[in-house]
Amino acid sequence: MPDTRKEFTENEIKAFKPEEKIGLVASINPEGLPHISLITSIQAAGPSIVTLGEFCKGKSKEYIQKNHNAGFLIMTLDRKLWRGKAKWTHLRKEGPEFEAYNNLPMFRYNAYFGIHTVHYLDLIETSGQEGLPLGQIIYASLVTRFAKGSLKTSGQIRILKPFAESIFNRLDALKFIAWISDDGFPVIIPVLQCQAADSRRVVFSSKAYRNELKKIPKGTTVAVFAMTMKMEDVLIRGTFNGFSTSRFAEVGSVDIDWVYNSMPPCHGQIYPEIPLTPVVEF
């Protein structure tokens, strides 16, 4: 990751304006575990201010109001990306940022919803513009595909549904891992080479983003978010097993213990399964 700094440039502020981009926010849930949400409304309201426009109720906006530390990643359509850390400060339901959000074409002409709340975060640090190392990612993806066969688990109970498993195994899908660093802030790392060894474990070669991935301590609880460009996505959480050698390749793995559907209109936990309960109040 490039050297960090404390402010966005004017060109970066402009680059974050379009709605057509990937925006991820990593937060910390009440149990102290990482969570990742897709929030394409992320923008910069100034050199040191990050804003999130809320139009549907998700967990991340709830979590950052309780634990203010957050990590973010922004990737534009030309594959330029920025990462950093920010701290939630307040929210508003009116004001210039509120008006600007609701004048964007995505929300101005939407008959069903608009931005109803704007969340403000102070920028703690940003890495500045990065480019995806596509050569390394392609090589790492091929290595992962070759090595993952020997890393299947012995568990018989399926955790990932077939649809979610297929998202992880798509080579054109985007995947990102988040963990909580020693300073208490979540860190997001692109891990596009990540694939499912089976429904209970995901694996990834160290050939891309090696130095950053090596900083994740073995035994750490991590979150991994996978999405397609059709906005199909799934979030998992599990234990990072560190790196080991599989078929002459260095591969990291995560044993899955939690799966979450973050796609609207029905966000919710998929695994462990939550029993259905009857509706008794109307």
C-alpha positions in Angstrom: 0.0 0.0 0.0 1.4 3.5 -0.8 2.5 5.9 1.9 -0.5 7.2 3.9 -1.5 10.8 4.3 -4.2 12.8 6.1 -6.1 14.5 3.3 -7.7 13.9 -0.1 -6.6 16.0 -3.0 -9.1 18.0 -5.1 -8.8 15.5 -7.9 -9.6 12.6 -5.5 -12.7 14.4 -4.2 -13.9 14.7 -7.8 -13.1 11.1 -8.6 -15.3 9.9 -5.7 -18.4 11.8 -6.9 -19.9 9.4 -9.5 -22.4 6.8 -8.2 -20.9 4.2 -10.6 -18.1 2.9 -8.4 -17.3 0.3 -5.8 -17.5 1.6 -2.2 -16.8 -0.6 0.8 -17.0 0.2 4.5 -15.5 -2.1 7.1 -17.0 -1.7 10.6 -16.8 -3.5 13.9 -19.9 -5.2 15.3 -20.8 -5.3 19.0 -18.9 -8.5 19.5 -15.7 -6.8 18.2 -15.7 -8.7 14.9 -15.2 -7.2 11.4 -18.1 -6.5 9.0 -18.0 -5.3 5.4 -20.8 -3.4 3.5 -21.1 -2.2 -0.1 -21.9 1.5 0.1 -21.5 3.1 -3.3 -22.7 6.4 -2.0 -19.4 7.0 -0.2 -17.9 10.4 -1.1 -15.5 13.0 0.3 -17.2 16.2 1.4 -13.8 17.9 1.8 -10.1 17.1 2.1 -10.6 15.4 5.5 -14.3 14.4 5.6 -15.9 11.2 4.3 -19.7 11.0 3.9 -22.0 8.0 3.5 -25.5 8.4 2.1 -28.0 6.1 3.7 -31.0 4.9 1.7 -31.6 1.4 3.1 -31.0 0.1 6.6 -27.9 -2.0 6.9 -25.7 -3.1 9.7 -22.7 -1.0 8.9 -24.4 2.4 9.7 -25.6 0.9 13.0 -22.2 -0.5 13.9 -20.2 2.7 13.2 -22.5 4.7 15.5 -21.4 2.4 18.4 -17.8 1.8 17.5 -16.7 4.8 15.5 -13.7 3.2 13.8 -14.1 2.3 10.2 -12.0 1.3 7.2 -13.0 2.1 3.6 -12.1 1.2 0.0 -13.2 3.1 -3.1 -12.6 1.7 -6.6 -13.6 3.6 -9.7 -14.5 2.1 -13.0 -11.0 2.6 -14.4 -9.7 0.2 -11.6 -8.1 3.0 -9.5 -8.6 2.5 -5.8 -8.1 4.3 -2.6 -8.1 2.8 0.9 -8.0 4.3 4.4 -9.4 4.7 7.9 -12.0 7.1 9.2 -13.9 7.8 12.4 -17.7 8.4 12.5 -18.6 11.7 14.1 -22.3 12.5 13.5 -25.3 12.2 11.1 -27.6 14.8 9.5 -31.0 14.6 7.8 -30.6 17.9 6.0 -27.9 20.2 4.8 -25.8 20.7 1.6 -24.5 17.1 1.5 -28.1 15.8 2.0 -29.3 18.0 -0.9 -26.3 17.1 -3.2 -27.0 13.3 -2.7 -30.6 13.6 -3.5 -29.9 15.6 -6.6 -27.8 12.7 -8.0 -29.6 10.9 -10.9 -29.7 7.6 -9.0 -31.7 9.1 -6.2 -33.4 12.2 -7.8 -35.4 10.1 -10.3 -35.9 7.0 -8.0 -39.6 6.6 -7.3 -39.0 4.2 -4.3 -36.2 5.7 -2.1 -33.8 8.5 -1.7 -31.0 9.4 0.7 -32.7 10.0 4.1 -29.5 10.3 6.3 -26.0 11.4 5.7 -23.2 10.0 7.9 -20.0 12.1 8.5 -16.6 10.6 9.3 -13.3 12.3 9.9 -10.5 11.0 7.7 -7.8 9.5 9.8 -5.5 8.4 6.9 -5.7 7.5 3.2 -3.3 5.5 1.1 -3.7 7.7 -2.0 -4.4 6.3 -5.4 -3.4 2.7 -6.2 -3.7 0.5 -9.2 -4.8 -3.1 -9.2 -1.7 -5.3 -9.9 -3.6 -7.3 -12.5 -0.7 -9.5 -13.5 -0.1 -10.6 -9.9 -3.9 -11.1 -9.4 -4.3 -13.3 -12.5 -1.3 -15.4 -11.5 -2.5 -15.7 -7.9 -5.9 -16.8 -9.1 -4.5 -19.5 -11.3 -2.3 -20.7 -8.4 -5.3 -20.7 -6.0 -7.4 -22.7 -8.5 -4.6 -25.3 -8.8 -3.9 -25.5 -5.0 -7.4 -25.4 -3.5 -8.3 -29.0 -4.3 -6.0 -30.3 -1.5 -7.5 -27.9 1.1 -11.0 -29.2 1.2 -12.5 -29.7 4.6 -13.9 -33.0 6.0 -17.1 -31.4 7.1 -20.3 -32.9 5.7 -22.7 -30.0 6.5 -22.8 -27.3 3.8 -22.3 -23.8 5.0 -22.1 -21.7 1.8 -25.2 -22.2 -0.4 -24.3 -23.2 -4.0 -25.0 -19.7 -5.3 -22.7 -18.1 -2.8 -20.0 -20.7 -3.4 -20.2 -19.9 -7.2 -19.7 -16.2 -6.6 -16.4 -17.0 -4.8 -15.3 -19.3 -7.6 -15.9 -16.8 -10.4 -12.5 -15.4 -11.5 -14.1 -12.1 -12.5 -15.7 -11.6 -9.1 -14.3 -9.0 -6.7 -13.3 -10.2 -3.3 -11.9 -8.3 -0.3 -10.8 -9.3 3.2 -11.0 -7.2 6.4 -9.4 -7.6 9.8 -9.0 -5.4 12.8 -5.5 -4.1 13.2 -3.7 -3.3 16.5 -4.8 0.3 16.4 -8.5 -0.7 16.5 -9.3 0.2 12.9 -10.6 -2.3 10.3 -8.3 -2.8 7.3 -9.5 -3.8 3.9 -7.2 -5.8 1.5 -8.2 -6.8 -2.1 -8.0 -10.5 -2.4 -9.5 -11.1 -5.8 -7.7 -14.4 -6.1 -9.8 -15.9 -3.2 -11.8 -19.0 -4.1 -13.9 -21.6 -2.3 -12.1 -24.9 -1.6 -15.6 -26.1 -0.6 -18.7 -24.7 1.1 -16.8 -24.5 4.4 -13.5 -22.9 3.5 -12.1 -20.2 1.2 -8.5 -20.0 0.1 -6.1 -17.6 -1.6 -2.6 -17.5 -2.9 -0.1 -15.1 -1.4 1.1 -14.0 -4.9 -0.9 -10.8 -4.8 -0.9 -8.4 -1.9 1.5 -10.7 -0.1 3.1 -8.2 2.3 -0.3 -7.0 3.5 -1.9 -10.4 3.8 1.1 -11.6 5.8 0.3 -9.0 8.5 -2.9 -10.8 9.4 -2.2 -12.9 12.5 -3.0 -16.6 12.4 -6.2 -17.3 14.4 -7.7 -13.8 13.7 -11.4 -13.5 12.8 -11.7 -12.0 9.4 -14.5 -11.0 7.1 -14.5 -11.7 3.3 -16.8 -9.9 0.9 -17.4 -11.3 -2.6 -19.4 -9.5 -5.3 -20.0 -9.6 -9.1 -20.4 -6.6 -11.3 -24.1 -7.4 -11.3 -24.1 -6.4 -7.6 -24.6 -10.0 -6.5 -22.7 -10.4 -3.2 -22.2 -12.4 -0.1 -20.3 -11.7 3.1 -18.6 -14.4 5.2 -16.7 -14.4 8.5 -14.4 -17.0 9.9 -11.0 -17.9 11.3 -7.8 -17.2 9.3 -5.6 -20.3 9.4 -2.5 -18.5 8.3 -0.5 -19.6 5.3 0.6 -23.2 4.4 2.0 -25.0 1.4 -0.4 -26.8 -0.8 0.7 -28.4 -4.1 4.0 -26.4 -3.9 2.1 -23.1 -3.5 1.8 -20.8 -0.4 -1.9 -20.5 0.3 -3.9 -18.8 3.1 -7.3 -20.2 4.2 -10.3 -19.1 6.2 -12.7 -21.5 7.8 -16.2 -20.1 7.5 -18.5 -19.9 10.6 -20.9 -17.1 9.6 -22.6 -16.1 6.3 -24.6 -12.9 5.7 -26.8 -11.8 2.7 -26.2 -8.1 2.2 -28.2 -7.8 -0.9 -31.4 -5.7 -0.7 -34.3 -5.9 -0.2 -33.8 -8.6 2.6 -30.5 -8.3 4.5 -29.9 -11.1 7.0 -27.9 -13.9 8.4 -27.8 -17.1 6.3 -25.6 -19.3 8.5 -25.9 -20.3 11.3 -29.6 -20.6 10.2 -32.0 -18.6 12.3 -35.2 -20.6 13.1 -38.5 -19.2 11.7 -40.8 -17.8 14.3 -44.5 -17.1 14.0 -45.7 -13.6 13.6 -47.9 -12.8 16.6 -48.2 -9.0 16.4 -49.4 -7.1 13.4 
